[in-house]
């Protein structure tokens, strides 16, 4: 599923370009990059916690979801908000 995400993102950007123009696509692309950075931070922390303390994977993944949301919100506030 994650392997298809870049292809779908590019297709979405191409379709959006035809409908809304380049300025809108630039905003969408920056938002996608911010989401990817937030997911990477979340995945790194989840991996660290799972390797260090060996808790249950589902519990750890759910418990750390606020980290993903907080990182995305912080990136939005610093980088994307206008």
N, C-alpha and C positions, 0 to 999 in steps of 0.2 A: 504494500500500500504506500509506504513512504517513498519507494523508488519512482512511483508514478507522479508524485507531487510536483517535481520541477516541470515535467511535461505539461501537466494540467495548468500550472501557474503561467507558463509561457503562452499556452493556447488562450487562456483567459486574458492575458495582456494584449494579445493580438486582436482578439474580438472586441475588447474594450477600446482599443485604439481606433478601430473602425467606427465605433458608435459614439465615443465621447471625446476623442482627441488626445494629443500628446501630453498636455498638462495633467489631465486626470490620470493617465497611465503612469506618469512619473510619481504621482502621489501614491498610487496603488503599489508600485514597485518598491518604493521606500517602506511602505507598510509591510509588505511581504518580507523584506530584509529584516525589519525590526522583529517580526514574528519568528523568523528563523533564528535570530540571535537569542531571543527569549527562550525558544525551545532548546537550543543548544545548552544554555546555562542550566535549564531544568534537567536535561538529560545528564549533564555532567554531575550535578549534585545528587541525583537519584542513583547514578552508577557508583559514586563515591560512598554513599550511605549503604547501598546494598553490599559492596565489597568490604566495607569497614566493619559493620555491625551485623550483617546477615539477617535483617528482618524479612518479613514476607514482602514479596515484590508488589502485590496489589495494594497492600496497606501503605507502603512507602510511596508508590506512585500517586495514590490519591492524597496522601497527607502533604505531599510537596507540590501539588497543583497550585496552591496560592503563590508559590515562588514564581511559577511561570507567568501567572497573571500580574503579579507585582512587577516583574522584570519588563513585561510588555507595557504596562502602564507607565513605568518610569521612562522607558525609551520613548513612548509617545509624548510624555510631558517635556522631555528634554530635546527630542530630535524632530518630532513630527507635528507638534501643535503649532498652530499659526494664529 
